[in-house]
Amino acid sequence: MDLSRVTDLLERAFLEFRIRQTRYRLSVSLNSFANYLDFSPPIVNQWLNGSRLPSQGNVERIIPKLVELLDLEVYDLLGLPRPDPDLQRLIQVWPRIPKEYRQVLAGQGEKYAAEKESDSAANQPPLPMREPIEQGIENDKPPLPATTTSVMGSSGSSESGAGPLPA
């Protein structure tokens, strides 16, 4: 998580905390908010005014409390994409599937993905042909002889007389 976002999240959480505490006629102070987060008031004050950022470990400690206080899911709080619902369903049933069936399912998934990738690659336009010298350098082979390429003149005819390259 980007630690610079923590200050904004803490400000939102403190505002929500104050609203809830006021609603229940409880103490509304930085001290009570710091106690709720289980940190000292000076540290929370520094986090709120942006003069200091919490460490990654402290962020991990306060995230559950911010999730609860702001009534958000952790994905929303951290700005992460939500997992695929179908994948979540599969995760739920995966432990109940026998090992040999898991391997079959995984193999089928890999096979399907590979087929889709090859279909996608087959529909891509061909890459432009590189110069023979570049081909030789990249393949660690000597460059192709110059007679295999044809240079088109302004009239559109082949200057070398060799004709177009085979497809």
N, C-alpha and C positions, 0 to 999 in steps of 0.2 A: 504494500500500500504506500502511496505517496504520502510521506509524513507531513508535507506542507498542507495537505487537506485536513489534517487532524484539528487544526485550530478552528476552521470553519465548522467542522462537525461538533466540536466541543461547544462552540458558541450556540449552535442550534440546540444541542442537548441541554445546555444551561438554561436557555429560554424555555424549553419544554419543561424542564425541571421546575423552574419558577412558576410556570402556569399551573402545573399539577399541585405543587406545594400550596400555592395561594388558594386553589380550589378546595383543598382539604384544610385550609387555615393552619398550615404547618410553617415552620421556620423556612424563610426564603433568604438564604444567604450563600455566599461563596463557601463558607465553612460547611454548611449542610450539604452543598453540592459536592465538595471535596470528600466529605465523609461518605456520601453515596458512592463515589468512585473508588473509595478506599485509598486516597492519597492525601498528602498534606495540602492545606489551603495555599501556601506560597507557591508550591509546584504547579497546582492547577491554575492559579492566577497567572503564572508565567506562560503556561500553555495557552490560556485564553487570550492574553494580550500579544502573543506571538513572539515574545522575547526569547522563548526557549521551546524546542520541540520535544515531545516525549520520545523516548527510545523505542525501538521496535518491540522490545519485551513489554514495555508499559502500554503501548498501543494494543498489543495482544490481550493485556489484562483488562483494558477499558472497553474494547469492542463489544463484548457481550452486554455490558451495561448500556452502551449507546444504542445497541440494537433494541434492547428492551425499552429504553426510555423514549426513543424516537419511533418505536413501533415499525421498524423496518426489518427487512430480511438482510442478512449479512451481505448478500450479493449487491443489493442496492447501496448499502452503506460503504462498501469497498469499491463500488463502481465496476464490478466484475460481471461478465455475461452469465446469465442463468444457464444451468446445464440443460441439455436436451431432455424433454420429458420422456421420450422413448428410452433413452439411455438410463434415466432414473428408474423406469419400470424394470428394465433388464437387470440393473444393479440389485433391485429388491428380490428378484426371483433367482438370481445367479447362484446363491449358496445352496438352493434346493435342487439344482440341476446336477445330475451325476457327472463326474469328471469326463467320462468318454464323450458325453453329449456336448459338454462345454467345448471340448477340442473340435468336435465336428462343427458346432456353431461358429466358433472363431475361424476355422478354415473356410467355411462358406462365406463369412463376412469378408475375409481377406480376398477370396477369389472374386467376389462381386465387385469389391473396390478396384481390384486390378483390371477387371474387364471394363469398368467405367472409365478408368484412367486411360486404357488403351484405345477405347472408343473416342475419348476426348482428344487424344493425341492424333488419331487417324483423321479427325476432322479439322485439325490445325493446318494452316497453309504451310507449304514447305519453306524451310529456312533458305535465305538467299545463299547462292554459292559463293564461297570465299575465294580469294585469290590463291593460286597454286602455291605461292611461297608460304602464305600463312598455313595452308594445309600441311606442308612439309614440316614446318616448325612445330606445329601442334602435335602432329602424329609422330614426331621424331624420325621422319623419313626424309629423303631428299625430295625437293620440290618436283612437281610434275613437269615434263618437258613443255616448252612454250608452244609447241605445235598443237597441243590439245585444246587450246583456247582460240577463239576467233574474235578478232577485234572488228567491230562493225564500223565502216566508214560513214561519211555523211550521206552517201547515196543509199545506204542500207545494205550494200553488198559486203561480202566478207573480203577483207584485204588479204588474208593469208591464203585464201582459196581452199582452206580445209573444210569449209562448211560449218554448219552449226554443231554444237556439242550434242551428243546423243543424250536422250532423256533417261 
